[in-house]
Amino acid sequence: MSFRVLYITRSALLAQQAALDITSGNIANVNTPGYTRRRPVLVPIVPQPGAQGTGVLLLRIQEFRARYLEQQLRNTTARHAAAESDERVLQRITAILGEPATGDTGVAALLEKFLDALRDAAYNPADLSRRQLLLQRAEAFAQALNRIGQDLEQLRQELLGQAQQQLDALNPLLQRLAELNIRRASSPEGSETAIALADEQARLLDTLARQLPITTTQDERGMITVSLAGHVLVSGGSALRLELRQQLDDASGERSAQVWLIAESGTPIASVPLEQGELGSLLHHYNVTLDGQERTTGFSLVRELNGWVAELVERINAVLAQGYGLEDTGPTPPGRALFQGTTLQTVRLAADVAADARALPLSAAPGQPDDGTIAWRLLDELQQPVLSGGRTARGAYSAIVTQLGTLQAQVQERRQWLQMSQQQLEAQRQALEGVNLDEEALNLIRYQKAFEAAARVASVAASLLDTLIRMGS
Amino acid sequence: MRVSWAYRFDAATAALERLQTQLLQHQQRLATGQRLQQLGDDPAALARVLRMDELIAQTQRQRDTLALLQQELQALQLHTEGLSDALAEIAVLLQEALDAKNLDKPALIAERLHQRLEDLVARANAEFAGHYLFAGTQHEAPFRLQRTTATAENPSGLQVTFAGNLQERTAQPTAGGSEALSIRADELFGQGGTELFGLVVAAYNLLAYRADGSQRPPEESLSAQEREQLQQLIPQLLAFRQRIDRVTARTAERQSRWQVLAEQLEQYLTQLRAFRSADADADLVQVALELQKGQTALQALLQTLSRVLTQSLFDML
């Protein structure tokens, strides 16, 4: 009688127990982000020549990782995160503009009120109360533009702050990826440690992909190389640092922000253009959408609004420069303006006119207080398509709002499409990597029963041994 | 397809989010009556709505301007009719002075004529909404009746002066179209805006003063020459009345033309509002149905989730 049965049973008990551990680990981490399910790989122990029966061995732990999907998923994540961020920023912008406006709110409504007051003053230009009302409406219009300009600039600075915060959070993450590379290389393939490290790598890369459009490669030792726009960010045990730097163009006054790669020595390597990822979106809106000095052909809301304000102010002032105020008697018009400043933030009432409503130049000739020719002319001009692009004063503003609406619609559509795409990819990834509780319950029963059977075999073996011992005695 | 435990919940969360977002949109549309809640909801419709808003605001302003100007035209018509009546009364008064029954009353009639002159000047200073209707582009009472130094030609020294100007006050009721709003004083009252008043003063002088410039005593009759002179003044005054009547008729014609324009604008506004409504307003019946559909879908989803998500093999073990 051989005692191999006890060795075989022992190996079975150990193997089934390990399998139960792995299953319970799967169940415990069913909701852990980035956790990939594991399976025990059991193999028979090759017996000695002439030996009967064989034990079982837990050869390794099998991990389920959809590597072919991960890069695709991260690309989609970067684009989806950018679209989500675009959508949030555009919603903030439309809230600042108060569009779509209802009732008496919004820039367009204030412009209309100004035109109504202009009509009333044109009809009765000698009436001081109507002149005063016209000034109040003009001031309300200018103040609304100032508020929008300030709020948009505040939002721009807020976006820069967010970008800085996110970048600050990314540097430790890159460092951690480099550390994981070292640990992963020294962990035996198929071990729980190697799989856990791979899970953490994947989780960090997923987080990174939300911010930056990264590409990754993995070598046979499990070390990940992370690249960004053709530059290697993480390789082996070393990682570059990311830094947000602002650049001022002296000629145009344009201030832009870029992400720079910084070597461990502190030497700047290159700036990287970011088109995707949340960080890319934030910097795009800082550098383009909300930059009044933007020179590229991209849609810059502030530049468009500033251009509209400048053209509007120029038109209004050009007409009023031909007019005379109530007290003007000279042969030539005094050339007074209604507004000064040519941007959202700087436009305001001209000081001399603001101080004295009688100075408003509404008449075409001196000493004719009831002549509102200039006011009528201005009213007509502001309702005619005289601004660039053949637009009226309000039409030009509407065109900007429509452009913003089109952009918002495109972003919404892109975000929804990418969200769907991301969900499909995530479903495929989860189909392979995710834990299924029913499956694990079955495995639990499977390994439990095997364990119980092995224990029963051990009990039988013990009984046999007992019989043998009694025979000997 | 293998479905992981976590993905069942992720998918359920995504489905819930989608349905709840749609429900919120429907609720907002029902609550506000607006189809376009965000700029990105329908950019093409948004562009049309913004254009309609601009056209509606412009047309409303034109309509309101026209209403304002029409009121002024009505006032103008009323006052020119009053001027015409006043002139008719003066002509009747002069006719009375020539009547055989009144040969001994020139001084008395002169006194009444003076009152008529004052009335005429007051009517010529008519104002509406802060404007003197016949002052041109000046902003003060244009006509003043004053007594200057007596001369052989004007023994009473009465004189009506014109402090306004002969500029036209213009307005632009429609885009690009400038219209003269005021009536020039010389159109109504002759050269320099005072010719008519000169005729009335001349008639007053004839009745109140003798040829030598002395004041006519009560009950002294007019001489044959004076009667002849007075007789000649009447058709001249009536010619002015005709001139004023022509202005009144022209004003009425403008009023009628503007009335047609106002009606056209009102009709246009109704059409613009209808166009705008088609894009901007929510179809409440449709939205209510969509909301109902969404609520049903949400209920079904919640019921499904409550059954499916709670089932696991562990419950059977």
Interface residues (C-beta under 8 A of the other chain):
Chain A: V30 N31 R37 L90 Q91 T94 E99 P100 T102 A108 E112 L115 D116 R119 A122 Y123 N124 A126 D127 S363 A365 Q368 P369 D370 D371 G372 T373 W376 L379 D380 Q383 Q384 T392 R394 G395 S398 V401 T402 L404 G405 T406 L407 Q408 A409 Q410 V411 Q412 Q419 Q423 E426 A427 Q430 A431 L432 E433 G434 V435 N436 L437 D438 A441 L442 I445
Chain B: M1 R2 V3 S4 W5 A6 Y7 D10 A11 A14 T32 Q34 L36 Q37 Q38 L39 G40 D41 D42 P43 L46 A47 V49 L50 R51 D53 E54 A57 Q58 R61 D64 T65 L68 L69 A129 G130 H131 Y132 A135 G136 T137 Q138 H139 N165 Q167 R169 T170 A171 Q172 A175 G176 S178 S312 L313 F314 L317
